[in-house]
């Protein structure tokens, strides 16, 4: 074999080796990219489950919206009183079932009455919609760790007489901000109430039997609780602000169980409220 | 003697010419293979790593979330205008579980449909009225 031929063979081998390395490198990159796409697809499907949960949560937020601002002691509840909740919750499970068919997933939803929001610190918001009754209390049975209850209501009916609760020097601060169709009848009342006693403000409506009661203190054997009760639909929306004793972050869930089954994963639990 | 020398030179030239031709052809083939491999590898490396339907569906989910939060299912044009120019969208609103469309909106400057569209769904209960909403999204051609 001639010297030149040997050189040629070496050169050819080096070239083939270089191309092989290049192809190997490209193959590795392609495999890595396929793995990334596959991981992203799985991540996206998980994201989709989160989207479905958020979708259901946003539907429930139309009934009662909860706002827990960061680094604040306040929790704000806004309840839409115009929605017929009995009709809503009798239809909603079949509506969600239809949605699950369209999205090729498997949903099941169940919300027992009364409508309830439960916080990680034990605080509970309960809306007994068939009796037009809202209650806030500590679900553990202990005193609710609340320093203030404030309620903002705008009435569609002109009020009659108002009976104030007994205000004391210290205790839980109670604020009622009432807006009437007749501006002169609107009022803002605030003061401390004893959390171990039932303190009720009554707002009479023109019809003698119709009234709205706002109570803070001892309710159903639980100290430092809150209750709003209306005998008709004078208030289309009710906003209740609660000041807690601490600023620690709290999570909240609707007392509604949701199960979502997809091809890649499941969600099973209560619907987040905040 | 001179004639023999001339004949030898002629034969050497022919052999060199042949060798040169073979080498050139070899170089051309090598360059072609090299160029082909480089193009193939560059194409593989530079290709978009995220599958487009995923990106589109993610965009669609964001659009529907914004529309619900703003309560704009019946006037989505301003939200559509904020989406990427490379995407087209079409919104269909259905009452409750009905299969009959209540309203439909297409992003300005887009055709009404596309065979490669991705679909995303969302529910709405604003004001206690049940709506099922479908958003079709596709890449603008």
Contacts between the chains, C-beta under 8 A, distances in Angstrom:
chain1	res1	chain2	res2	distance
A	15	B	30	7.2
A	19	B	33	7.6
A	19	B	34	7.6
A	19	B	37	6.3
A	22	B	37	6.3
A	22	B	41	6.5
A	23	B	37	6.9
A	23	B	41	7.7
A	25	B	41	7.7
A	26	B	40	7.2
A	26	B	41	4.1
A	26	B	44	5.4
A	26	B	45	6.9
A	29	B	44	6.5
A	29	B	45	5.5
A	30	B	44	5.2
A	33	B	44	7.9
A	33	B	47	7.6
A	33	B	49	5.2
A	36	B	49	5.5
A	37	B	49	6.2
A	37	B	50	6.9
A	37	B	51	5.7
A	40	B	49	7.9
A	40	B	50	6.0
A	40	B	51	7.4
A	40	B	54	6.4
A	41	B	51	6.8
A	41	B	54	6.4
A	44	B	54	4.9
A	44	B	57	7.3
A	44	B	58	6.8
A	47	B	58	7.3
A	47	B	61	7.9
A	48	B	57	7.8
A	48	B	61	7.5
A	51	B	61	5.1
A	51	B	65	7.7
A	54	B	65	7.2
A	55	B	122	5.5
A	55	B	123	5.7
A	56	B	123	7.6
A	58	B	65	7.9
A	58	B	68	5.9
A	58	B	69	7.5
A	58	B	124	8.0
A	59	B	123	5.9
A	59	B	124	7.2
A	59	B	125	4.3
A	62	B	125	4.9
A	62	B	126	5.6
A	62	B	127	7.4
A	62	B	128	7.4
A	63	B	125	7.9
A	80	B	127	8.0
A	80	B	128	7.6
A	82	B	127	7.7
A	82	B	128	7.1
A	83	B	127	7.3
A	83	B	128	3.7
A	84	B	128	6.4
A	87	B	128	7.8
A	88	B	125	7.2
A	88	B	128	5.9
A	91	B	96	7.8
A	91	B	130	6.8
A	92	B	125	7.5
A	92	B	130	7.7
A	94	B	97	6.9
A	95	B	96	6.3
A	95	B	97	6.1
A	95	B	123	6.8
A	95	B	130	5.1
A	95	B	132	7.8
A	96	B	123	7.2
A	98	B	96	7.9
A	98	B	97	3.9
A	98	B	132	7.0
A	99	B	121	6.5
A	99	B	123	5.2
A	99	B	132	6.2
A	102	B	121	5.2
A	102	B	132	6.9
A	102	B	134	7.7
A	103	B	121	5.1
